[in-house]
Amino acid sequence: MKAWMAMALLVLLAAGDVHATGVSRPRIQVNGSLAIPIRREAFADDYSLGFGGGIGFVLPVSPSFNVSGTVDFTTFELDADSYISSRQIPPPASIAGGEISVLYVAGNLKWNVLSPQESSVRPYILLGGGYFRLATDDIVIPTSTTIIKTEHVVGWHGGWGIDLALGSAISLFFDALYIVGLTQKATGYVPVRVGLTFDLVPQI
Protein backbone atom coordinates (compact mmCIF):
# COMPACT_ATOMS: atom_id res chain seq x y z
CA MET A 1 0.00 0.00 0.00
CA LYS A 2 2.80 2.42 0.85
CA ALA A 3 4.42 1.76 -2.53
CA TRP A 4 1.19 2.66 -4.39
CA MET A 5 0.77 5.81 -2.29
CA ALA A 6 4.32 6.85 -3.17
CA MET A 7 3.59 6.30 -6.86
CA ALA A 8 0.43 8.39 -6.61
CA LEU A 9 2.43 11.22 -5.04
CA LEU A 10 4.98 11.06 -7.86
CA VAL A 11 2.17 11.22 -10.43
CA LEU A 12 0.82 14.37 -8.78
CA LEU A 13 4.27 15.93 -8.85
CA ALA A 14 4.62 15.03 -12.51
CA ALA A 15 1.22 16.53 -13.27
CA GLY A 16 2.38 19.78 -11.68
CA ASP A 17 5.42 19.81 -13.92
CA VAL A 18 3.21 19.22 -16.99
CA HIS A 19 1.29 22.40 -16.24
CA ALA A 20 4.49 24.32 -15.72
CA THR A 21 6.45 23.11 -18.77
CA GLY A 22 3.94 21.82 -21.33
CA VAL A 23 6.24 18.93 -22.29
CA SER A 24 4.14 16.39 -24.20
CA ARG A 25 5.98 14.99 -27.24
CA PRO A 26 5.20 11.24 -27.37
CA ARG A 27 7.88 8.60 -27.93
CA ILE A 28 8.10 4.93 -28.89
CA GLN A 29 10.25 2.43 -26.98
CA VAL A 30 11.52 -0.96 -28.20
CA ASN A 31 13.77 -3.38 -26.31
CA GLY A 32 15.23 -6.85 -26.05
CA SER A 33 16.01 -8.58 -22.75
CA LEU A 34 17.66 -11.41 -20.89
CA ALA A 35 15.70 -12.48 -17.80
CA ILE A 36 16.87 -14.26 -14.66
CA PRO A 37 14.22 -16.40 -12.88
CA ILE A 38 14.54 -15.82 -9.14
CA ARG A 39 11.25 -16.17 -7.25
CA ARG A 40 9.55 -19.41 -6.26
CA GLU A 41 12.02 -22.20 -5.88
CA ALA A 42 10.87 -24.45 -8.74
CA PHE A 43 11.02 -21.55 -11.20
CA ALA A 44 14.47 -20.39 -10.08
CA ASP A 45 15.96 -23.90 -9.96
CA ASP A 46 14.37 -25.60 -12.97
CA TYR A 47 14.43 -22.88 -15.62
CA SER A 48 17.16 -21.32 -17.73
CA LEU A 49 17.68 -17.66 -18.59
CA GLY A 50 14.70 -16.19 -20.37
CA PHE A 51 14.67 -14.23 -23.61
CA GLY A 52 12.22 -11.46 -24.33
CA GLY A 53 11.30 -8.27 -26.08
CA GLY A 54 8.93 -5.39 -25.68
CA ILE A 55 7.41 -2.23 -27.06
CA GLY A 56 5.98 0.82 -25.35
CA PHE A 57 4.40 4.23 -25.77
CA VAL A 58 6.07 6.96 -23.71
CA LEU A 59 4.68 10.37 -22.82
CA PRO A 60 7.23 12.79 -21.32
CA VAL A 61 5.29 15.05 -18.98
CA SER A 62 8.21 17.09 -17.67
CA PRO A 63 12.03 17.06 -17.75
CA SER A 64 11.92 14.92 -14.59
CA PHE A 65 9.03 12.53 -15.21
CA ASN A 66 7.34 10.50 -17.90
CA VAL A 67 4.53 7.97 -17.97
CA SER A 68 4.34 5.00 -20.32
CA GLY A 69 2.45 1.90 -21.28
CA THR A 70 4.54 -1.15 -22.17
CA VAL A 71 4.01 -4.70 -23.41
CA ASP A 72 6.75 -7.27 -22.73
CA PHE A 73 6.85 -10.95 -23.65
CA THR A 74 9.43 -13.33 -22.15
CA THR A 75 9.95 -17.09 -22.48
CA PHE A 76 11.86 -19.46 -20.18
CA GLU A 77 13.02 -22.96 -21.20
CA LEU A 78 12.72 -25.84 -18.76
CA ASP A 79 16.09 -27.26 -17.64
CA ALA A 80 15.28 -30.96 -18.09
CA ASP A 81 18.28 -32.26 -16.14
CA SER A 82 17.46 -30.09 -13.12
CA TYR A 83 13.79 -31.05 -13.26
CA ILE A 84 14.59 -34.78 -13.37
CA SER A 85 17.13 -34.49 -10.55
CA SER A 86 14.97 -32.39 -8.22
CA ARG A 87 12.02 -34.77 -8.57
CA GLN A 88 14.14 -37.93 -8.48
CA ILE A 89 12.61 -39.30 -11.68
CA PRO A 90 14.20 -42.72 -12.33
CA PRO A 91 16.16 -43.34 -15.54
CA PRO A 92 15.74 -43.59 -18.40
CA ALA A 93 13.84 -40.31 -18.30
CA SER A 94 13.07 -37.73 -20.93
CA ILE A 95 10.95 -34.60 -20.75
CA ALA A 96 9.08 -32.60 -23.36
CA GLY A 97 7.35 -29.25 -22.97
CA GLY A 98 7.42 -27.15 -19.83
CA GLU A 99 8.25 -23.81 -21.45
CA ILE A 100 7.01 -20.82 -19.48
CA SER A 101 5.87 -17.65 -21.24
CA VAL A 102 5.07 -14.38 -19.49
CA LEU A 103 3.05 -11.54 -21.00
CA TYR A 104 3.30 -8.37 -18.94
CA VAL A 105 1.24 -5.29 -19.86
CA ALA A 106 2.15 -2.46 -17.54
CA GLY A 107 1.77 1.19 -16.74
CA ASN A 108 4.99 2.91 -15.67
CA LEU A 109 6.15 6.04 -13.93
CA LYS A 110 9.74 7.03 -14.65
CA TRP A 111 11.74 9.56 -12.67
CA ASN A 112 14.76 11.00 -14.48
CA VAL A 113 17.30 11.78 -11.79
CA LEU A 114 19.02 14.24 -14.15
CA SER A 115 17.22 16.32 -16.79
CA PRO A 116 18.30 16.33 -20.49
CA GLN A 117 19.70 19.82 -19.94
CA GLU A 118 22.00 18.56 -17.18
CA SER A 119 23.56 15.54 -18.87
CA SER A 120 23.39 13.28 -21.95
CA VAL A 121 23.80 10.29 -19.59
CA ARG A 122 20.77 10.17 -17.30
CA PRO A 123 20.05 7.63 -14.54
CA TYR A 124 16.42 6.90 -13.81
CA ILE A 125 14.10 4.98 -11.48
CA LEU A 126 11.08 3.09 -12.83
CA LEU A 127 7.96 1.90 -10.94
CA GLY A 128 4.74 0.37 -12.19
CA GLY A 129 2.27 -2.47 -12.39
CA GLY A 130 -0.37 -4.10 -14.53
CA TYR A 131 -1.61 -7.34 -16.09
CA PHE A 132 0.59 -10.45 -15.72
CA ARG A 133 -0.16 -13.66 -17.64
CA LEU A 134 1.86 -16.78 -16.84
CA ALA A 135 1.43 -19.72 -19.25
CA THR A 136 3.24 -23.06 -18.92
CA ASP A 137 3.31 -25.78 -21.58
CA ASP A 138 2.26 -29.24 -20.41
CA ILE A 139 5.22 -31.20 -19.01
CA VAL A 140 5.37 -34.68 -20.57
CA ILE A 141 7.50 -37.54 -19.21
CA PRO A 142 7.20 -41.22 -20.24
CA THR A 143 4.88 -42.12 -17.35
CA SER A 144 2.71 -39.03 -17.01
CA THR A 145 1.68 -35.59 -18.24
CA THR A 146 1.51 -32.58 -15.92
CA ILE A 147 -1.11 -30.09 -17.08
CA ILE A 148 -0.60 -26.58 -15.71
CA LYS A 149 -3.24 -23.87 -15.95
CA THR A 150 -2.55 -20.42 -17.33
CA GLU A 151 -2.75 -17.73 -14.63
CA HIS A 152 -4.02 -14.18 -15.18
CA VAL A 153 -3.05 -11.95 -12.28
CA VAL A 154 -1.76 -8.54 -11.20
CA GLY A 155 1.95 -7.83 -11.42
CA TRP A 156 4.21 -5.04 -10.22
CA HIS A 157 7.78 -3.96 -10.84
CA GLY A 158 10.54 -1.59 -9.84
CA GLY A 159 14.02 -0.94 -11.13
CA TRP A 160 16.63 1.49 -12.30
CA GLY A 161 18.55 2.23 -15.47
CA ILE A 162 20.48 4.70 -17.61
CA ASP A 163 19.45 6.68 -20.70
CA LEU A 164 22.18 7.66 -23.16
CA ALA A 165 21.14 10.43 -25.57
CA LEU A 166 22.17 9.68 -29.17
CA GLY A 167 20.63 12.87 -30.49
CA SER A 168 17.66 15.15 -29.86
CA ALA A 169 15.14 12.53 -31.03
CA ILE A 170 16.61 9.17 -30.00
CA SER A 171 18.24 7.59 -26.94
CA LEU A 172 19.68 4.23 -25.92
CA PHE A 173 18.69 2.75 -22.57
CA PHE A 174 19.90 0.00 -20.25
CA ASP A 175 17.93 -1.08 -17.20
CA ALA A 176 17.25 -3.92 -14.77
CA LEU A 177 13.79 -4.51 -13.29
CA TYR A 178 12.38 -6.77 -10.62
CA ILE A 179 9.01 -8.05 -11.86
CA VAL A 180 6.65 -10.05 -9.66
CA GLY A 181 3.37 -11.66 -10.71
CA LEU A 182 0.96 -12.42 -7.87
CA THR A 183 0.37 -15.99 -9.05
CA GLN A 184 -0.69 -18.81 -6.72
CA LYS A 185 2.97 -18.98 -5.71
CA ALA A 186 4.41 -15.55 -6.53
CA THR A 187 6.59 -15.61 -9.65
CA GLY A 188 9.51 -13.20 -9.92
CA TYR A 189 12.26 -12.54 -12.42
CA VAL A 190 14.81 -9.86 -13.29
CA PRO A 191 14.91 -8.77 -16.94
CA VAL A 192 18.01 -6.88 -18.04
CA ARG A 193 16.84 -4.75 -20.95
CA VAL A 194 18.59 -2.88 -23.76
CA GLY A 195 16.56 -0.74 -26.11
CA LEU A 196 15.88 2.47 -28.00
CA THR A 197 13.47 5.31 -27.34
CA PHE A 198 12.68 7.66 -30.20
CA ASP A 199 10.23 10.42 -31.07
CA LEU A 200 6.93 9.28 -32.52
CA VAL A 201 6.69 12.51 -34.50
CA PRO A 202 9.98 14.12 -35.66
CA GLN A 203 10.65 17.63 -34.45
CA ILE A 204 10.20 20.36 -37.03
Buried (B, 14 or more C-beta within 10 A) or exposed (E): EEEEEEBEEBBEBBBEBBEEEEBEEEBBBEBEBBBBBBBBEBBBEBBEEBBBBBBBBBBBBBBBBBBBBBBBBBBBEBBBEBBBEEEEBEEEBEBEBBBBBBBBBBBBBBBBEBEBEEBEEBBBBBBBBBBBBBBBBEBBBEEEEEEBEEBEBEBBBBBBBBBEBEEEBEBEBBBBBBBBBBBEEEBBBBBBBEBBBBBEEEEE
